[in-house]
């Protein structure tokens, strides 16, 4: 026998609307105890959602669509999607992604995505950047993840880049390091914001942040893994200075890996002669370096979970930019 919402409502002594809200994420308000009791009764009776009927009735499927802006090529994709999926599953939702490409713009991806009638749509980027959505889609996209809508028309979840650099630089200073060089990633929004935090920390500690050594990791205006690296030449020159650096802060863990190799060629020991710190916490790199690398972990999973909360909230909150903190991962390089 097929179990209906009416059957569950009768057993629980609540309205059908309340049952639908508990099982399908509707707008009905209820206590956590009521929601849990309804789910237990539904499981006891063997209720199975008729997704086709539900879609026709409420106009959407229990899905969250993700417009993936280069996201699937990123090592951090699992963090964002994993956090989003975890939050979605708590409300009996599923997540699916469609990628942007040279031939598929936002309009074409949204058109294809809407065939599946998702309840909500998110836009997620591989790295922190500004994205200008066409005005007609600003209302369609519920949240931006790891990127900021250029005109601030959509709630955006971004890493607190400046705060992370401030924290890491203070960590180096508190470890007794006084001559810190920074090999940064040119042309990236995240790097611009991190440089601000780096200089702020030095200023606050009584050093001259304006004159601090900040060098580009590559010879191009915009950082790319494929661009010619300048890391080895920078480190060799820095280590010839009369006042050699006692710490090098790196724009990401890949740059840190190059710094390790360059320091060893110069005969410098990590961390005894030079401490090395970084951003990203790419575990397959950071944990395998010798010594393991101290770095700032990006809040990708937290952004995904927060995005699910925003997308599935009963009421749409005012648009804002939310900065999520990094997490300091202490290892042995400082």
FIRO-348406 format. One line per 4 residues: number of its first residue (from 0); for each residue x, y, z of C-alpha. Coordinates in Angstrom, 2 decimals, decimal comma. Layout:
NUM> X:Y:Z ~ ... .
//
This chain:
0> 0,00:0,00:0,00 ~ 1,29:3,44:-0,91 ~ 1,78:5,73:2,09 ~ 0,68:9,34:1,57 .
4> 1,40:12,59:3,36 ~ -2,16:12,41:4,72 ~ -1,35:9,09:6,41 ~ 1,69:10,56:8,12 .
8> -0,19:13,73:9,11 ~ -2,99:11,71:10,68 ~ -0,58:9,57:12,67 ~ 1,46:12,60:13,81 .
12> -1,56:14,79:14,56 ~ -0,32:17,66:12,38 ~ -1,30:19,22:9,07 ~ -0,23:17,91:5,67 .
16> 1,65:21,18:5,14 ~ 3,70:20,49:8,28 ~ 4,50:16,97:7,10 ~ 5,56:18,29:3,68 .
20> 7,77:20,88:5,33 ~ 9,45:18,28:7,53 ~ 10,07:15,80:4,72 ~ 10,57:18,05:1,71 .
24> 11,92:21,33:3,05 ~ 8,73:23,34:2,67 ~ 7,92:26,67:4,32 ~ 5,99:25,33:7,34 .
28> 7,48:26,31:10,69 ~ 7,86:23,65:13,38 ~ 10,10:22,60:16,25 ~ 13,02:20,25:15,76 .
32> 11,20:17,65:17,86 ~ 8,15:17,78:15,58 ~ 10,33:17,49:12,47 ~ 12,16:14,49:13,91 .
36> 8,91:12,77:14,98 ~ 7,42:13,21:11,49 ~ 10,54:11,72:9,86 ~ 10,44:8,77:12,26 .
40> 6,76:8,11:11,46 ~ 7,45:8,38:7,72 ~ 10,26:5,85:8,02 ~ 8,11:3,54:10,15 .
44> 5,29:3,62:7,58 ~ 7,69:3,13:4,68 ~ 6,95:6,47:2,99 ~ 8,72:6,99:-0,35 .
48> 8,71:10,39:-2,02 ~ 7,05:10,52:-5,42 ~ 9,48:12,97:-6,95 ~ 7,57:13,40:-10,19 .
52> 4,33:14,23:-8,38 ~ 6,16:16,47:-5,97 ~ 7,83:18,37:-8,77 ~ 4,49:18,96:-10,48 .
56> 2,92:20,07:-7,21 ~ 5,53:22,50:-5,92 ~ 7,35:23,40:-9,12 ~ 10,81:22,14:-8,13 .
60> 12,77:18,97:-7,53 ~ 14,81:18,36:-4,35 ~ 17,97:19,47:-6,12 ~ 20,56:22,23:-5,79 .
64> 22,19:23,14:-9,06 ~ 25,78:24,44:-9,13 ~ 27,17:26,51:-11,98 ~ 30,81:25,38:-11,84 .
68> 33,21:28,07:-13,06 ~ 36,37:25,95:-13,62 ~ 35,58:24,35:-10,29 ~ 35,89:20,71:-11,36 .
72> 39,54:21,31:-12,36 ~ 40,40:22,59:-8,87 ~ 41,90:20,41:-6,11 ~ 39,52:22,19:-3,74 .
76> 36,33:21,21:-5,59 ~ 35,69:18,31:-3,23 ~ 35,69:20,68:-0,27 ~ 33,10:23,04:-1,73 .
80> 30,88:20,35:-3,22 ~ 31,28:18,14:-0,15 ~ 30,20:20,90:2,21 ~ 27,29:21,84:-0,02 .
84> 26,22:18,21:-0,38 ~ 26,40:17,64:3,37 ~ 24,12:20,61:4,02 ~ 21,77:19,57:1,22 .
88> 21,44:15,96:2,40 ~ 20,40:17,18:5,84 ~ 17,30:18,54:4,09 ~ 16,89:15,48:1,83 .
92> 18,28:17,33:-1,17 ~ 20,87:16,35:-3,76 ~ 23,49:18,43:-5,57 ~ 24,39:18,43:-9,26 .
96> 26,84:20,62:-11,17 ~ 27,13:21,95:-14,71 ~ 30,33:23,53:-15,95 ~ 30,92:26,78:-17,76 .
100> 33,17:26,56:-20,79 ~ 34,14:28,58:-23,83 ~ 30,90:27,64:-25,60 ~ 28,63:27,58:-22,56 .
104> 27,94:30,88:-20,84 ~ 25,83:31,50:-17,75 ~ 22,64:31,88:-19,79 ~ 23,03:28,55:-21,60 .
108> 24,01:26,67:-18,43 ~ 21,03:28,08:-16,52 ~ 18,68:27,22:-19,36 ~ 19,90:23,62:-19,33 .
112> 19,87:23,46:-15,53 ~ 16,28:24,64:-15,26 ~ 15,14:21,56:-17,20 ~ 15,79:19,65:-13,97 .
116> 13,72:22,12:-11,88 ~ 16,24:22,64:-9,05 ~ 14,96:24,27:-5,92 ~ 17,98:26,59:-5,83 .
120> 21,05:27,52:-7,86 ~ 24,57:28,41:-6,67 ~ 27,57:29,75:-8,61 ~ 30,95:28,35:-7,51 .
124> 34,40:29,37:-8,77 ~ 37,76:27,63:-8,74 ~ 39,47:30,61:-7,10 ~ 38,47:33,83:-5,37 .
128> 37,51:36,40:-7,98 ~ 34,84:38,91:-8,99 ~ 32,15:37,66:-11,36 ~ 29,73:39,99:-13,13 .
132> 26,47:38,12:-13,67 ~ 24,06:39,38:-16,33 ~ 21,46:41,49:-14,52 ~ 18,61:39,18:-15,52 .
136> 20,23:36,25:-13,66 ~ 21,06:38,03:-10,41 ~ 17,75:36,88:-8,89 ~ 18,10:33,33:-10,22 .
140> 21,43:32,61:-8,53 ~ 20,92:32,27:-4,78 ~ 24,54:32,44:-3,62 ~ 28,07:32,86:-4,98 .
144> 30,67:30,47:-3,55 ~ 34,39:31,33:-3,49 ~ 33,69:34,39:-5,61 ~ 31,97:37,76:-5,35 .
148> 29,29:39,14:-7,64 ~ 30,85:42,27:-9,12 ~ 27,85:44,49:-8,39 ~ 27,01:42,88:-5,03 .
152> 23,55:41,80:-6,23 ~ 23,96:38,23:-4,88 ~ 25,02:37,03:-1,45 ~ 28,65:35,96:-1,76 .
156> 30,75:33,63:0,38 ~ 34,48:34,34:0,10 ~ 37,63:33,46:2,07 ~ 38,91:36,17:4,42 .
160> 42,18:36,59:2,55 ~ 43,35:39,69:4,40 ~ 42,58:38,15:7,78 ~ 44,45:34,97:6,85 .
164> 47,61:36,85:5,85 ~ 47,37:38,97:9,00 ~ 47,12:35,81:11,14 ~ 49,94:33,98:9,39 .
168> 52,30:36,96:9,47 ~ 51,59:37,44:13,19 ~ 52,30:33,73:13,68 ~ 55,73:34,18:12,08 .
172> 56,41:37,30:14,14 ~ 55,39:35,53:17,34 ~ 57,81:32,74:16,41 ~ 60,61:35,33:16,54 .
176> 60,95:35,95:12,79 ~ 61,76:39,55:12,01 ~ 62,83:39,71:8,37 ~ 59,96:38,18:6,40 .
180> 59,89:38,10:2,59 ~ 56,69:37,35:0,69 ~ 56,64:35,56:-2,68 ~ 53,14:36,33:-3,91 .
184> 50,92:35,32:-6,85 ~ 50,63:38,30:-9,22 ~ 47,34:39,45:-10,71 ~ 44,97:37,50:-8,43 .
188> 42,37:39,13:-6,18 ~ 43,26:36,76:-3,32 ~ 46,90:37,81:-3,55 ~ 46,07:41,52:-3,51 .
192> 44,02:41,05:-0,35 ~ 46,65:38,86:1,30 ~ 49,37:41,42:0,62 ~ 47,26:43,98:2,47 .
196> 47,09:41,69:5,50 ~ 50,82:40,97:5,34 ~ 51,74:44,64:5,34 ~ 49,17:45,45:8,03 .
200> 50,64:42,85:10,37 ~ 54,13:44,27:9,93 ~ 52,91:47,82:10,52 ~ 51,03:46,78:13,65 .
204> 54,17:45,06:14,96 ~ 56,22:48,23:14,51 ~ 57,93:47,28:11,26 ~ 57,62:49,16:7,99 .
208> 55,08:47,19:6,01 ~ 55,32:49,56:3,04 ~ 58,95:48,65:2,47 ~ 58,53:44,93:3,06 .
212> 59,88:42,59:0,38 ~ 57,06:41,31:-1,84 ~ 58,09:39,45:-5,00 ~ 56,09:37,84:-7,86 .
216> 56,25:34,05:-8,14 ~ 56,14:34,06:-11,96 ~ 57,18:36,31:-14,82 ~ 53,62:37,00:-16,01 .
220> 51,17:39,67:-14,95 ~ 48,70:36,99:-13,82 ~ 49,81:33,88:-11,93 ~ 49,63:30,57:-13,74 .
224> 51,18:27,19:-13,01 ~ 52,37:27,17:-16,61 ~ 54,19:30,52:-16,38 ~ 57,97:30,65:-15,95 .
228> 58,77:30,52:-12,24 ~ 60,94:33,20:-10,64 ~ 61,07:31,49:-7,24 ~ 64,59:30,02:-7,44 .
232> 66,16:33,27:-8,65 ~ 64,32:35,25:-5,96 ~ 65,50:32,93:-3,18 ~ 69,09:32,89:-4,41 .
236> 69,15:36,70:-4,48 ~ 67,48:37,02:-1,07 ~ 70,01:34,68:0,51 ~ 72,89:36,80:-0,82 .
240> 71,60:39,90:1,03 ~ 73,65:41,03:4,04 ~ 70,42:40,73:6,07 ~ 69,00:37,48:4,83 .
244> 65,32:36,67:5,42 ~ 64,57:34,47:8,39 ~ 61,13:33,60:7,00 ~ 59,52:33,35:3,57 .
248> 55,75:33,53:3,20 ~ 54,51:31,87:0,01 ~ 51,45:32,62:-2,11 ~ 50,46:28,95:-2,21 .
252> 51,81:25,51:-1,33 ~ 53,25:24,93:-4,81 ~ 55,38:28,05:-4,45 ~ 56,42:26,81:-1,00 .
256> 57,57:23,53:-2,56 ~ 59,82:25,52:-4,92 ~ 61,10:27,62:-2,01 ~ 62,08:24,44:-0,15 .
260> 64,17:23,28:-3,12 ~ 65,77:26,69:-3,62 ~ 66,71:27,05:0,05 ~ 68,34:23,63:0,07 .
264> 70,42:24,60:-2,96 ~ 71,59:27,59:-0,94 ~ 72,48:25,35:1,98 ~ 69,78:26,83:4,25 .
268> 67,91:24,62:6,73 ~ 64,14:24,82:7,31 ~ 63,12:26,13:9,83 ~ 66,44:26,68:11,63 .
272> 67,77:29,20:9,11 ~ 64,57:30,17:7,30 ~ 60,97:29,44:8,26 ~ 58,53:28,78:5,41 .
276> 54,77:29,31:5,56 ~ 52,03:29,34:2,97 ~ 48,36:29,38:2,02 ~ 45,92:26,69:0,74 .
280> 46,79:23,52:2,69 ~ 46,97:21,25:-0,32 ~ 47,48:18,24:1,90 ~ 49,15:16,09:-0,74 .
284> 51,88:18,77:-0,93 ~ 51,98:20,33:2,54 ~ 52,04:17,12:4,54 ~ 54,66:15,44:2,36 .
288> 57,26:18,20:2,31 ~ 60,25:17,75:4,61 ~ 59,65:19,26:7,10 ~ 55,83:19,33:6,71 .
292> 54,57:22,78:5,79 ~ 52,75:25,22:8,06 ~ 49,96:26,75:6,01 ~ 46,51:28,36:6,08 .
296> 43,65:26,04:5,10 ~ 41,03:27,62:2,86 ~ 37,43:27,45:4,18 ~ 36,01:25,61:1,17 .
300> 33,94:23,04:3,07 ~ 32,60:25,73:5,39 ~ 31,60:27,83:2,37 ~ 29,73:24,86:0,91 .
304> 27,84:24,19:4,14 ~ 26,97:27,86:4,56 ~ 25,77:28,03:0,96 ~ 23,35:25,16:1,58 .
308> 21,93:26,98:4,63 ~ 21,40:30,14:2,60 ~ 19,83:28,36:-0,36 ~ 17,44:26,28:1,74 .
312> 16,43:28,98:4,23 ~ 12,69:29,66:4,39 ~ 13,21:33,41:4,00 ~ 15,71:35,05:1,69 .
316> 18,09:37,18:3,74 ~ 19,40:40,58:2,58 ~ 22,29:40,40:0,12 ~ 25,70:40,57:1,75 .
320> 29,33:39,50:1,36 ~ 30,32:36,97:4,02 ~ 34,04:36,48:4,70 ~ 34,87:33,07:6,15 .
324> 38,07:32,58:8,16 ~ 40,94:30,30:7,17 ~ 42,31:27,71:9,59 ~ 45,96:27,76:10,62 .
328> 47,52:24,32:10,17 ~ 50,70:24,15:12,25 ~ 53,35:21,75:11,05 ~ 57,15:21,85:11,33 .
332> 58,35:24,51:8,86 ~ 58,21:27,42:11,34 .
//
